[in-house]
Amino acid sequence: MVSISGRIRRANKRGGQQRNVASPAESAIERVATITLRLAVDNNSKFVRGRKRAKENIERYCLEPFGVKRLESGNYELTVPYQSDEELDKEVHDLLGEISQEAEMRNCFIEADAWEEATERRW
C-alpha cells in the first residue's frame, strides 16, 4: 500500500511542478471592523406595547451574528468582517435596515448611530 505522501511525490515528478494559483475569493484580504452601535428603541405611540420584545428580537436575530457585546454605556460593540470599504458600508446599511424592520413589526421605531472607533467612519 502506498501512502498519500508517496502518491503526491510521484504525481509531482510525473506532472512537473504544480502552479499555486489563488482564486479571486482567496486573494481578497478579509478585514474586521469593530463598530460601536448606539441604539434606542421606542414605541410608536403611548397606546402600543412591544418595545421590550422588539429589542430582544433585534439583539437575537440582527446583532448576534456579529458577535455582539453589550458595553457599560448601553451601546453595542459589533465585529463585522469585510473585504472592501464599499462592502462594509453595504453591510452596516443592511444591518440598520433590518433593525428598523424588526422594530416596525412590533409597532416601534429606532434611533441608531454606528461608528468605527479606529477610523472616523459613521453611519
Secondary structure, 3 states (H helix, E strand, C coil): CCCHHHHHHHHHHHHCCCCCCCCHHHHCCCEEEEEEEEEEEEECCCCCCCHHHHHHHHHHHHHHHHCCEECCCCCEEEEEEECCHHHHHHHHHHHHHHHHHHHHHCCEEEEEEEEECCCCCEC
